[in-house]
Amino acid sequence: MNKTEFLKVLSLNSNLSVSSCKRVLENTYSLICESLRKGQSVNFYGFGKFYVKSYKERCINNAGLRKIIPAKNIPSFKTGKIFKNVVN
């Protein structure tokens, strides 16, 4: 299911227009991204948790060459127990 199909089904199930559902979905994306940018996690009980993993700067040796990998933050998602049970 892609985003367009998802919005159509959501629209039918919620008795809202497709454009209203699209605004809600895009605002949800924005809120999650903004929270993660601030270092906060977003938890939806039963569904899962969006959070940021932080990796420190590290040094690697590749074929005799020493290379420094810079520190980085990566968005992550951990599924909730209820969501796991529904899928399995």
PyMOL commands that set and color helices and strands:
alter all, ss='L'
color gray80, all
select helices_A, chain A and resi 3-14+18-37+81-87
alter helices_A, ss='H'
color red, helices_A
select strands_A, chain A and resi 42-44+48-55+58-62+65-69+72-79
alter strands_A, ss='S'
color yellow, strands_A
deselect
rebuild
show_as cartoon
